[in-house]
Amino acid sequence: MPTIEDIQRGALRALVPPPRLRLSDWIEGHITLPEGLSAQPGPVRLWPFQREIADAIGDPLVERVTLVKPVRVGFTTLLTSAVASFVVNDPSPILCLLPTEADCRDYVVSDIEPIFGASRAVADALTRDDEEGERNTLLSRRFPGGSLKVVAAKAPRNLRRHNVRILLMDEVDAMEATAEGSPILLAERRTLSFPDRKIVLGSTPTREDTSHVLRAYAQSDGRIFEVPCPDCGDFSEILWEAIRWPEGRPAQAVWCCPSCGTLVSERRKPEIVAQGRWRPTRPEVQGHAGFRLNALVSLHANASWAKLAAEFLTAKDDPSTLQTFCNTLLGQGWKGEGDELEEADLAARGEPWGLDAVPEDVLALTVGCDVQHDRLELTFVGWSEAGCAFVLGHRVIWGQWDENETWQELDELLRARFPHALGGRIGIDAAAVDAGDGQTMSAVTAFCTPRTRRLVLAIKGAAGNRPLIERAGSKTKTGARLWIVGTDTAKQTLFGRLSRGESVRFSGDLPPVWFEQATSERAVVRYRRGQPVRSFERIPGRRAEALDCLVYAHAARAILNPDWQARRAELALGQRPAARPAPVLRSLWMER
């Protein structure tokens, strides 16, 4: 039995806790990166800007940690190391929340298992016998004093059965509202029974007006990472607008100190980053540490200022690639460019070419077809090697959707070839035909299925954060296969390109009604199930056939991989591209 002295000593230890080892020191002393997982395997050595993030995660006085992050700054390794520390030093119910089931499995297989297996302290903690004897699975692991579960945000049921003290959420901007509301709020509610809970939230931001991580960062103490100028000594955050390089020579990119104008070369980056510090911009906020990073401070070789400058020059002319650059490398949310388009502005950009005179730069041609009950509408879009879209023309086929003559006329139009400025004639490379109307779906799939080799595809639009185009997982009742087009994804890209002007050009032959229909929707932000969602809504009184056709033609382009040099040569010589060879089926009966 314990003596009175033992009880008194235990009470004293409870009143005076032992000195706390900083999480950054523990990680560097216990976490090892195995071969094949990192370019620098072996014991983890945190970068200067990672240390304070780690220490905030390990600080019991900080309830929330938010990180606005780019790629190439090692957040996943840092997050996994923090999980390992809780398993070893502070056993608790731990929940990692990721957007999808595939993300969960990939994270466990690619990060958790290799790092845990290579780090002896964690491996020893996980191999101790669990007194409850519960079965471990890939995404659920018990250990003495706690558990680790990795779950997907897409299924609300994943969040119902767990009460957790440690909640770690990654890529929250990719999480969509479920039937039960925001998965982020649902997950946070599972921590309410723990007064000493820890909530860590990180993500690469997407759109500024709907970003979960930017909204959380705005509620934090707003820390920014500043480095000293080697010349004047003033501390400043390295921002993209301060990166300079001579015209056409991104390899000579440098950082310009905003205080004194000194040009700091890349070779000084490790020195100034090592001396960097985090500064809270809202120090009055307590218990919520927020960190904002960009890849300009990363010490990865592929995050050098020269490489980032070269990537910017490649991305800057296309809003979709520019948004990726801003999100993933600068850690910035994308602003709502092109929320509403002006019909007159687009119509004024008409040029003297069209389907009767296809411009020299057009080397591929796609068609989007919208199916109405009394007509088919088609928009023809040409594509240059540089990615510029040329809206060449619009055609309407009048006829009932269930009449053979209507589909025969469509087939003839999709087989047509058009005079090209290089001297030859260009044909249609791919067409996307709308099968989203349940009444017309069987007719559309019956038309498209035998023409799949010609890339005439039956498609169905789907809202939300989806790929631009992908094959449906299951077949229709008639056995046909549909392609799913992410209409919101396509419209976000198109609206950005249309508003900028230089990456979408228009034929002067397009009728005025086409421009009216192409600008028939606007982007809005609505709260759905407590979560801001950016979507597209119809402007009252307008039809949208031209916009739908443009979306489908844009999606059809995504399945092409043209040989640009060969195509240019074919058009210059006036040759017809060689037909794809028909498949040869061998019968096993003949071999009997």
C-alpha positions as CSV (number, residue, x, y, z in Angstrom):
1,M,0.0,0.0,0.0
2,P,1.2,3.5,-0.7
3,T,2.4,5.4,2.3
4,I,1.3,8.9,3.4
5,E,4.6,10.2,2.0
6,D,4.0,8.6,-1.4
7,I,0.5,10.3,-1.6
8,Q,2.0,13.6,-0.6
9,R,4.8,13.3,-3.2
10,G,2.1,12.5,-5.9
11,A,0.1,15.5,-4.9
12,L,3.1,17.7,-5.1
13,R,4.0,16.4,-8.6
14,A,0.4,17.2,-9.7
15,L,0.8,20.8,-8.4
16,V,4.3,21.3,-9.9
17,P,4.4,19.6,-13.3
18,P,7.8,18.7,-14.7
19,P,9.6,21.0,-17.2
20,R,7.9,20.6,-20.6
21,L,10.0,19.4,-23.5
22,R,9.3,21.5,-26.5
23,L,7.7,19.5,-29.3
24,S,10.3,20.7,-31.8
25,D,13.1,19.3,-29.7
26,W,11.3,16.0,-29.2
27,I,10.7,15.7,-32.9
28,E,14.3,16.2,-33.7
29,G,15.4,13.7,-31.1
30,H,12.9,10.9,-31.9
31,I,11.5,11.1,-35.4
32,T,13.3,9.5,-38.4
33,L,12.4,9.7,-42.0
34,P,12.9,6.4,-43.8
35,E,14.6,5.9,-47.2
36,G,12.2,6.6,-50.1
37,L,9.9,8.9,-48.1
38,S,12.1,12.0,-48.2
39,A,15.0,13.4,-50.3
40,Q,16.9,13.7,-46.9
41,P,16.2,10.5,-45.0
42,G,17.3,10.1,-41.4
43,P,16.6,12.1,-38.2
44,V,14.3,15.0,-38.8
45,R,15.9,18.5,-38.7
46,L,13.2,21.1,-38.6
47,W,13.5,24.3,-40.6
48,P,13.5,27.5,-38.6
49,F,9.9,28.5,-39.5
50,Q,8.7,24.9,-38.6
51,R,9.9,25.1,-35.0
52,E,7.4,27.6,-33.6
53,I,4.6,25.8,-35.4
54,A,5.6,22.6,-33.8
55,D,5.9,24.2,-30.3
56,A,2.5,25.8,-30.6
57,I,1.0,22.4,-31.4
58,G,2.7,20.9,-28.3
59,D,1.8,23.9,-26.0
60,P,-1.0,23.0,-23.6
61,L,-1.9,26.6,-23.3
62,V,-2.7,26.9,-27.0
63,E,-6.1,25.3,-27.8
64,R,-6.1,26.0,-31.6
65,V,-3.4,26.1,-34.2
66,T,-4.2,27.3,-37.8
67,L,-1.7,27.1,-40.6
68,V,-2.2,28.7,-44.1
69,K,0.3,26.8,-46.0
70,P,1.7,26.4,-49.5
71,V,3.3,23.2,-50.8
72,R,7.0,22.5,-50.3
73,V,7.2,23.5,-46.6
74,G,7.0,20.1,-45.0
75,F,3.6,20.4,-43.2
76,T,2.6,16.7,-43.7
77,T,5.8,15.5,-42.0
78,L,5.3,18.0,-39.2
79,L,1.7,16.9,-38.7
80,T,2.7,13.2,-38.6
81,S,5.5,14.0,-36.1
82,A,3.0,15.8,-33.9
83,V,0.7,12.8,-34.0
84,A,3.7,10.6,-33.0
85,S,4.4,12.9,-30.1
86,F,0.9,12.6,-28.7
87,V,1.0,8.8,-29.1
88,V,4.2,8.6,-27.0
89,N,4.0,11.5,-24.6
90,D,0.4,12.3,-24.2
91,P,-1.8,9.3,-25.0
92,S,-5.3,10.5,-25.9
93,P,-8.1,9.8,-28.4
94,I,-6.7,11.3,-31.6
95,L,-8.6,12.0,-34.8
96,C,-7.1,13.0,-38.1
97,L,-9.7,14.4,-40.6
98,L,-8.9,14.4,-44.3
99,P,-11.2,15.2,-47.3
100,T,-11.7,11.7,-48.8
101,E,-11.3,8.0,-48.0
102,A,-8.5,7.8,-50.6
103,D,-6.7,10.7,-48.9
104,C,-6.9,8.8,-45.6
105,R,-5.5,5.6,-46.9
106,D,-2.7,7.3,-48.8
107,Y,-1.8,9.3,-45.7
108,V,-1.6,6.2,-43.5
109,V,0.3,4.1,-46.0
110,S,2.6,6.8,-47.4
111,D,3.3,8.9,-44.2
112,I,2.1,7.5,-40.9
113,E,3.2,3.9,-41.2
114,P,6.7,4.6,-42.7
115,I,7.5,7.4,-40.1
116,F,6.1,5.5,-37.2
117,G,7.9,2.3,-38.2
118,A,11.3,4.1,-38.6
119,S,11.0,6.0,-35.2
120,R,11.8,3.6,-32.4
121,A,9.9,5.6,-29.6
122,V,6.7,5.5,-31.6
123,A,7.1,1.9,-32.7
124,D,7.6,0.8,-29.1
125,A,4.5,2.7,-27.9
126,L,2.4,1.1,-30.6
127,T,3.6,-2.4,-29.9
128,R,2.7,-2.4,-26.2
129,D,-0.3,-4.6,-25.4
130,D,-3.6,-2.9,-25.5
131,E,-5.5,-3.8,-22.3
132,E,-8.8,-3.6,-24.1
133,G,-7.7,-6.0,-26.8
134,E,-9.6,-4.2,-29.6
135,R,-8.8,-5.0,-33.2
136,N,-6.5,-2.6,-35.1
137,T,-7.2,-1.7,-38.7
138,L,-5.5,0.4,-41.3
139,L,-7.4,3.6,-40.3
140,S,-8.0,2.8,-36.7
141,R,-5.3,2.0,-34.1
142,R,-5.5,1.6,-30.4
143,F,-2.6,2.0,-27.9
144,P,-2.4,2.2,-24.1
145,G,-4.2,5.3,-23.0
146,G,-5.6,6.4,-26.4
147,S,-6.4,5.7,-30.0
148,L,-5.6,7.0,-33.5
149,K,-8.3,7.2,-36.1
150,V,-8.0,8.6,-39.6
151,V,-11.4,9.4,-41.2
152,A,-12.8,11.1,-44.3
153,A,-14.9,14.2,-44.1
154,K,-17.2,13.1,-46.9
155,A,-19.2,10.7,-44.7
156,P,-20.9,12.3,-41.6
157,R,-21.2,8.9,-39.9
158,N,-17.4,8.9,-39.6
159,L,-17.7,11.7,-37.1
160,R,-20.7,10.5,-35.0
161,R,-19.1,7.8,-32.9
162,H,-15.9,9.5,-31.8
163,N,-15.1,11.7,-28.8
164,V,-11.5,13.0,-29.2
165,R,-9.2,15.3,-27.4
166,I,-6.7,15.8,-30.2
167,L,-8.2,16.8,-33.6
168,L,-5.9,17.4,-36.6
169,M,-7.5,18.4,-39.9
170,D,-5.5,18.7,-43.2
171,E,-6.6,20.3,-46.5
172,V,-9.8,21.7,-45.0
173,D,-10.5,23.8,-48.1
174,A,-11.1,20.6,-50.0
175,M,-13.9,19.6,-47.6
176,E,-17.5,20.0,-48.7
177,A,-20.6,20.4,-46.6
178,T,-22.4,17.1,-46.1
179,A,-26.1,16.4,-45.4
180,E,-25.4,17.0,-41.7
181,G,-23.5,20.3,-42.2
182,S,-19.9,21.4,-42.2
183,P,-17.6,18.4,-41.5
184,I,-15.2,20.8,-39.8
185,L,-17.8,21.9,-37.3
186,L,-19.0,18.4,-36.8
187,A,-15.5,17.3,-36.0
188,E,-14.9,20.1,-33.6
189,R,-18.1,19.1,-31.7
190,R,-16.5,15.8,-30.9
191,T,-13.9,17.6,-28.8
192,L,-16.3,19.5,-26.5
193,S,-16.1,17.0,-23.6
194,F,-12.4,17.7,-23.2
195,P,-11.4,20.9,-21.4
196,D,-7.8,20.4,-22.6
197,R,-8.6,19.8,-26.2
198,K,-6.3,20.6,-29.1
199,I,-7.5,21.5,-32.6
200,V,-5.0,21.8,-35.4
201,L,-6.3,23.0,-38.8
202,G,-4.2,23.4,-41.9
203,S,-4.7,23.8,-45.6
204,T,-3.6,25.3,-48.9
205,P,-6.2,28.0,-49.5
206,T,-8.4,27.9,-52.5
207,R,-10.9,30.8,-53.1
208,E,-10.7,33.8,-50.8
209,D,-14.4,34.2,-50.3
210,T,-15.1,30.5,-49.3
211,S,-11.8,29.4,-47.7
212,H,-12.1,27.7,-44.4
213,V,-8.4,28.1,-43.5
214,L,-8.4,31.8,-44.3
215,R,-11.5,32.3,-42.1
216,A,-9.9,30.4,-39.2
217,Y,-6.6,32.4,-39.6
218,A,-8.5,35.7,-39.4
219,Q,-9.7,34.6,-36.0
220,S,-6.2,33.8,-34.7
221,D,-3.3,35.9,-33.6
222,G,-2.2,36.1,-37.2
223,R,1.5,35.3,-37.1
224,I,3.7,36.1,-40.2
225,F,7.3,34.9,-40.7
226,E,9.7,37.8,-41.1
227,V,13.4,37.6,-42.0
228,P,16.1,40.3,-41.5
229,C,17.7,42.2,-44.4
230,P,21.4,41.5,-44.5
231,D,22.1,45.2,-45.1
232,C,19.7,47.3,-43.0
233,G,18.7,44.6,-40.5
234,D,14.9,45.4,-40.7
235,F,12.6,42.4,-40.5
236,S,10.1,41.8,-43.3
237,E,7.9,39.1,-44.7
238,I,9.1,37.8,-48.1
239,L,6.2,38.5,-50.4
240,W,5.9,37.8,-54.1
241,E,5.7,41.5,-55.1
242,A,9.3,41.9,-53.7
243,I,10.8,39.2,-55.9
244,R,12.6,40.9,-58.9
245,W,14.4,39.6,-62.0
246,P,15.7,41.1,-65.2
247,E,13.3,40.9,-68.2
248,G,13.3,37.3,-69.6
249,R,15.9,36.0,-67.0
250,P,14.0,34.4,-64.1
251,A,17.1,32.5,-63.2
252,Q,18.5,35.8,-61.7
253,A,15.5,36.3,-59.3
254,V,16.3,38.1,-56.1
255,W,14.4,39.5,-53.1
256,C,14.2,43.3,-52.8
257,C,14.2,44.5,-49.1
258,P,11.1,46.7,-48.8
259,S,12.9,48.9,-46.2
260,C,16.1,49.8,-48.0
261,G,15.8,48.3,-51.5
262,T,18.8,46.0,-51.1
263,L,18.7,43.1,-53.6
264,V,19.3,39.8,-51.7
265,S,20.4,36.8,-53.7
266,E,19.2,33.3,-53.3
267,R,22.5,32.2,-51.7
268,R,21.6,34.4,-48.7
269,K,18.2,32.7,-48.2
270,P,19.4,30.0,-45.7
271,E,21.2,32.7,-43.7
272,I,18.2,35.1,-43.4
273,V,15.6,32.3,-42.9
274,A,17.7,30.9,-40.0
275,Q,17.5,34.3,-38.4
276,G,13.8,34.7,-39.1
277,R,11.0,35.1,-36.5
278,W,7.3,34.8,-36.2
279,R,5.5,38.0,-35.4
280,P,1.8,38.0,-34.2
281,T,-0.2,40.7,-36.0
282,R,-3.0,40.4,-33.5
283,P,-1.2,39.7,-30.1
284,E,-4.4,40.4,-28.2
285,V,-5.8,37.0,-29.3
286,Q,-4.9,34.3,-26.8
287,G,-5.1,30.5,-27.2
288,H,-5.3,30.5,-31.0
289,A,-2.0,30.5,-32.8
290,G,-2.3,31.3,-36.5
291,F,0.6,30.9,-39.0
292,R,0.7,32.1,-42.6
293,L,3.5,30.8,-44.9
294,N,4.5,31.0,-48.6
295,A,7.0,28.9,-50.5
296,L,9.4,31.8,-50.8
297,V,11.0,30.9,-47.4
298,S,11.2,27.2,-48.2
299,L,14.7,25.8,-48.4
300,H,13.8,23.1,-50.9
301,A,15.9,23.3,-54.0
302,N,12.7,23.3,-56.2
303,A,11.4,26.2,-54.2
304,S,14.3,28.6,-55.1
305,W,13.2,32.1,-56.2
306,A,14.5,31.3,-59.7
307,K,12.3,28.2,-60.1
308,L,9.3,30.0,-58.7
309,A,9.8,32.9,-61.1
310,A,10.0,30.5,-64.0
311,E,6.8,28.8,-62.8
312,F,5.1,32.1,-62.6
313,L,6.0,33.1,-66.2
314,T,4.5,29.7,-67.3
315,A,1.3,30.2,-65.3
316,K,0.6,33.9,-65.6
317,D,-1.4,33.9,-68.8
318,D,-4.0,31.3,-67.9
319,P,-6.2,32.1,-64.8
320,S,-6.5,28.4,-63.9
321,T,-2.8,27.9,-63.8
322,L,-2.3,31.3,-62.2
323,Q,-4.8,30.3,-59.4
324,T,-2.8,27.1,-58.8
325,F,0.4,29.1,-58.5
326,C,-1.2,31.6,-56.0
327,N,-2.8,28.9,-53.9
328,T,-0.1,26.3,-53.8
329,L,3.1,28.4,-53.8
330,L,2.1,31.8,-52.5
331,G,-0.4,30.4,-50.0
332,Q,-3.0,33.0,-51.1
333,G,-6.7,32.7,-51.7
334,W,-7.9,33.3,-55.2
335,K,-10.1,36.4,-55.5
336,G,-13.5,36.3,-57.3
337,E,-12.4,37.4,-60.7
338,G,-15.1,37.3,-63.3
339,D,-18.0,36.9,-60.9
340,E,-20.3,38.4,-63.5
341,L,-19.5,38.8,-67.2
342,E,-20.7,41.7,-69.4
343,E,-22.3,40.7,-72.7
344,A,-21.3,43.8,-74.5
345,D,-17.6,43.4,-73.5
346,L,-17.4,39.9,-74.9
347,A,-19.3,40.8,-78.1
348,A,-16.9,43.7,-78.8
349,R,-14.0,41.3,-79.0
350,G,-15.2,39.6,-82.2
351,E,-12.5,38.9,-84.8
352,P,-12.7,38.3,-88.6
353,W,-12.4,34.5,-88.7
354,G,-14.7,31.5,-88.0
355,L,-15.6,28.1,-89.2
356,D,-15.3,29.2,-92.8
357,A,-11.7,30.4,-92.1
358,V,-10.1,28.7,-89.1
359,P,-7.1,30.7,-87.8
360,E,-3.6,29.4,-88.2
361,D,-3.0,29.0,-84.4
362,V,-6.0,26.5,-84.0
363,L,-4.6,23.0,-84.1
364,A,-7.4,21.1,-82.3
365,L,-11.2,21.4,-82.4
366,T,-13.9,20.4,-79.9
367,V,-17.6,20.7,-79.8
368,G,-20.1,21.1,-76.9
369,C,-23.7,20.0,-77.7
370,D,-26.7,21.0,-75.6
371,V,-29.8,18.8,-76.1
372,Q,-33.2,20.5,-76.0
373,H,-36.5,18.7,-76.8
374,D,-37.0,20.6,-80.1
375,R,-33.3,21.3,-81.2
376,L,-29.6,20.6,-80.6
377,E,-27.3,23.5,-80.1
378,L,-23.5,23.3,-80.8
379,T,-20.6,25.6,-80.1
380,F,-17.3,24.9,-81.9
381,V,-14.1,25.8,-80.0
382,G,-10.6,25.7,-81.5
383,W,-7.5,25.3,-79.3
384,S,-3.9,26.5,-79.8
385,E,-0.8,24.8,-78.6
386,A,-0.5,27.6,-76.0
387,G,-3.9,26.8,-74.6
388,C,-5.8,29.7,-76.1
389,A,-9.5,29.0,-76.9
390,F,-11.0,30.3,-80.2
391,V,-14.8,30.3,-80.2
392,L,-15.3,29.6,-83.9
393,G,-19.0,29.3,-84.4
394,H,-22.4,28.2,-83.1
395,R,-24.9,26.0,-85.0
396,V,-28.5,25.0,-84.2
397,I,-30.1,21.7,-85.5
398,W,-33.9,22.1,-85.4
399,G,-35.7,18.8,-84.9
400,Q,-37.3,16.7,-82.2
401,W,-35.0,14.8,-79.9
402,D,-36.6,11.4,-80.6
403,E,-36.5,11.7,-84.5
404,N,-33.7,9.9,-86.4
405,E,-33.3,12.8,-88.8
406,T,-32.2,15.1,-85.9
407,W,-29.4,12.7,-84.9
408,Q,-28.4,12.0,-88.6
409,E,-27.9,15.8,-89.1
410,L,-25.8,15.9,-85.9
411,D,-23.6,13.0,-87.2
412,E,-23.0,14.8,-90.5
413,L,-22.1,18.0,-88.7
414,L,-19.6,16.2,-86.4
415,R,-18.0,14.6,-89.5
416,A,-17.5,18.0,-91.2
417,R,-14.1,19.4,-92.0
418,F,-13.4,23.1,-92.1
419,P,-10.9,25.2,-94.2
420,H,-7.8,26.0,-92.2
421,A,-5.4,29.0,-92.7
422,L,-2.4,26.5,-93.2
423,G,-4.0,25.2,-96.3
424,G,-5.7,22.0,-95.2
425,R,-9.0,21.2,-93.5
426,I,-9.5,20.6,-89.8
427,G,-12.0,18.1,-88.3
428,I,-13.5,17.7,-84.9
429,D,-11.3,15.9,-82.4
430,A,-13.8,15.4,-79.6
431,A,-17.5,16.2,-78.9
432,A,-19.4,16.2,-75.6
433,V,-23.2,15.7,-75.9
434,D,-25.4,16.5,-72.9
435,A,-27.3,13.5,-71.6
436,G,-28.3,15.1,-68.3
437,D,-32.0,15.3,-69.2
438,G,-33.5,12.0,-68.0
439,Q,-36.0,11.9,-70.9
440,T,-33.4,12.3,-73.6
441,M,-30.6,10.3,-72.0
442,S,-31.4,7.0,-73.8
443,A,-31.4,8.8,-77.2
444,V,-28.1,10.6,-76.5
445,T,-26.3,7.4,-75.3
446,A,-27.7,5.4,-78.2
447,F,-26.1,8.1,-80.5
448,C,-22.8,8.4,-78.7
449,T,-21.9,4.8,-77.8
450,P,-21.1,3.5,-81.3
451,R,-19.1,6.7,-81.9
452,T,-17.0,6.5,-78.8
453,R,-13.9,5.8,-80.9
454,R,-14.4,9.2,-82.5
455,L,-14.5,10.7,-79.0
456,V,-18.2,11.6,-79.2
457,L,-19.1,11.3,-75.6
458,A,-22.3,11.3,-73.7
459,I,-21.8,13.6,-70.7
460,K,-23.8,14.7,-67.6
461,G,-23.0,17.8,-65.6
462,A,-22.4,17.7,-61.8
463,A,-22.0,20.6,-59.5
464,G,-19.5,20.9,-56.6
465,N,-15.8,20.5,-56.4
466,R,-15.2,17.8,-59.0
467,P,-12.7,17.0,-61.7
468,L,-13.3,18.8,-65.0
469,I,-14.3,15.5,-66.7
470,E,-14.1,11.8,-65.6
471,R,-15.8,8.6,-66.5
472,A,-18.8,7.7,-64.4
473,G,-18.2,4.8,-62.0
474,S,-21.3,2.9,-63.1
475,K,-23.3,2.4,-66.3
476,T,-26.8,3.6,-67.0
477,K,-29.8,1.3,-67.0
478,T,-29.3,0.7,-70.7
479,G,-25.7,-0.3,-70.1
480,A,-24.2,2.9,-71.6
481,R,-21.3,4.7,-70.0
482,L,-21.5,8.4,-69.2
483,W,-18.8,11.0,-68.6
484,I,-19.3,13.4,-65.7
485,V,-18.4,17.0,-66.2
486,G,-17.6,19.2,-63.2
487,T,-19.7,22.2,-64.3
488,D,-18.7,24.5,-61.4
489,T,-15.0,23.6,-62.0
490,A,-15.4,24.4,-65.7
491,K,-17.3,27.7,-65.1
492,Q,-14.8,28.9,-62.5
493,T,-12.0,28.4,-65.1
494,L,-14.0,29.9,-67.9
495,F,-15.2,33.0,-66.0
496,G,-11.6,33.8,-65.0
497,R,-10.4,33.3,-68.6
498,L,-13.3,35.3,-70.1
499,S,-12.8,38.2,-67.8
500,R,-9.1,38.5,-68.5
501,G,-9.6,38.4,-72.3
502,E,-6.4,37.2,-73.7
503,S,-6.9,33.5,-73.4
504,V,-10.4,33.3,-75.0
505,R,-11.1,34.9,-78.4
506,F,-14.3,35.1,-80.4
507,S,-15.4,34.9,-84.0
508,G,-17.2,37.9,-85.4
509,D,-19.7,35.5,-86.9
510,L,-21.2,34.6,-83.5
511,P,-24.8,35.9,-83.2
512,P,-25.6,38.5,-80.5
513,V,-27.9,36.0,-78.7
514,W,-24.8,33.7,-78.2
515,F,-23.1,36.4,-76.0
516,E,-26.3,37.0,-74.1
517,Q,-26.5,33.3,-73.3
518,A,-22.8,32.9,-72.5
519,T,-23.1,35.6,-69.8
520,S,-26.3,34.2,-68.4
521,E,-24.9,33.2,-65.0
522,R,-23.0,34.8,-62.2
523,A,-20.9,33.5,-59.3
524,V,-22.4,33.9,-55.8
525,V,-21.5,32.8,-52.3
526,R,-24.3,31.2,-50.3
527,Y,-24.3,29.6,-46.9
528,R,-25.4,26.0,-47.1
529,R,-25.6,23.9,-43.9
530,G,-23.5,26.6,-42.2
531,Q,-20.7,26.6,-44.7
532,P,-20.0,29.2,-47.5
533,V,-20.3,27.6,-50.9
534,R,-19.4,29.4,-54.2
535,S,-21.7,28.4,-57.0
536,F,-23.2,29.8,-60.2
537,E,-26.8,31.0,-60.5
538,R,-28.9,32.0,-63.5
539,I,-29.6,35.6,-64.1
540,P,-33.4,35.8,-64.3
541,G,-34.9,35.9,-67.8
542,R,-31.8,34.5,-69.6
543,R,-31.2,31.2,-71.4
544,A,-28.0,29.4,-70.9
545,E,-27.5,27.1,-74.0
546,A,-24.4,28.9,-75.2
547,L,-22.7,28.8,-71.8
548,D,-23.5,25.1,-71.4
549,C,-22.1,24.3,-74.9
550,L,-18.9,26.3,-74.0
551,V,-18.5,24.3,-70.7
552,Y,-18.9,21.0,-72.6
553,A,-16.4,21.9,-75.3
554,H,-14.0,23.0,-72.6
555,A,-14.4,19.6,-70.9
556,A,-13.9,17.7,-74.2
557,R,-10.6,19.5,-74.6
558,A,-9.4,17.9,-71.3
559,I,-9.4,14.4,-72.8
560,L,-7.2,15.3,-75.8
561,N,-3.5,14.9,-76.0
562,P,-2.6,16.2,-79.5
563,D,0.7,15.8,-81.2
564,W,0.9,19.5,-82.1
565,Q,3.9,19.2,-84.5
566,A,2.3,16.4,-86.4
567,R,-1.1,18.2,-86.5
568,R,0.6,21.4,-87.9
569,A,2.3,19.4,-90.6
570,E,-0.9,17.6,-91.6
571,L,-2.8,20.9,-91.9
572,A,0.0,22.5,-93.9
573,L,0.1,19.6,-96.4
574,G,-3.7,19.4,-96.5
575,Q,-3.6,15.8,-95.4
576,R,-6.3,14.1,-93.5
577,P,-5.1,12.6,-90.1
578,A,-4.7,8.8,-90.3
579,A,-7.8,7.0,-89.0
580,R,-7.4,5.0,-85.8
581,P,-7.0,1.3,-86.5
582,A,-10.1,-0.7,-85.7
583,P,-9.7,-3.2,-82.9
584,V,-9.0,-6.8,-83.9
585,L,-10.9,-9.4,-81.9
586,R,-9.6,-13.0,-81.8
587,S,-11.9,-15.8,-81.3
588,L,-10.8,-18.6,-78.9
589,W,-13.2,-21.0,-80.8
590,M,-10.9,-21.0,-83.8
591,E,-8.0,-22.3,-81.6
592,R,-9.9,-25.4,-80.4
